[in-house]
């Protein structure tokens, strides 16, 4: 499988409070992988994603995405990088007064001049693709429903469609199921898994739920206090390592994966 991303010895210290959020993080990502990043709050999961798409600058290290060195990319290169990285957020980041179709089309904003996107002058091709994506995600009957009227799971599916319409080479998901009930979480994780298998788009998914990571991931990265302490297959993640990541026994973290399977 082709390598899409390589993170090498990345560290991040927030200068305002001297907190070292990342410490020499290294890993790579290949097409078709679903990689879950697990760890307690404050372990560096969200900081890692923000460094990958250059929302924040690293303190040291290298991030290579496609043919770009992310850490030294100029303004135009950063725009290209972000066009190729879809983002899915915990709280959806939708415009609730707009309908589902309009929100998905916002994923194409990086391809239009500001005046066209402000007026909503999207091409027929983009509108058709947005509708197809919503149909694929089971929202074909919700195209013109305002997002404020959708359930949490439906909002997150709109968020997935918005990421996919960018035609990304990789998708970053920051706690995409944290606000959802078990059944909606199952639906979202199955769609993310399908994206990696059928579309070969790798997804890096930050998760709190260890059982979900074990069930859906091709690979798991475990973080503790800014350091990667595990990087391997789900079946190789033992209870001792989980306790090292979280500081508590594995049994205390498992949220009954059977609820996800039901």
Secondary structure as UniProt FT lines:
FT   STRAND          3..14
FT   TURN            15..18
FT   STRAND          19..30
FT   TURN            31..32
FT   STRAND          34..38
FT   TURN            41..42
FT   HELIX           45..52
FT   TURN            53..54
FT   STRAND          60..65
FT   TURN            66..67
FT   STRAND          68..69
FT   HELIX           70..72
FT   HELIX           75..83
FT   STRAND          85..89
FT   TURN            90..91
FT   TURN            96..97
FT   HELIX           100..105
FT   HELIX           106..111
FT   HELIX           114..118
FT   TURN            119..120
FT   HELIX           124..136
FT   TURN            137..138
FT   TURN            140..141
FT   TURN            143..144
FT   HELIX           147..149
FT   HELIX           152..164
FT   TURN            165..166
FT   STRAND          170..174
FT   TURN            176..179
FT   HELIX           182..198
FT   STRAND          202..207
FT   HELIX           210..216
FT   STRAND          219..224
FT   TURN            225..226
FT   STRAND          227..232
FT   HELIX           234..236
FT   HELIX           239..246
FT   HELIX           250..252
FT   HELIX           258..261
//
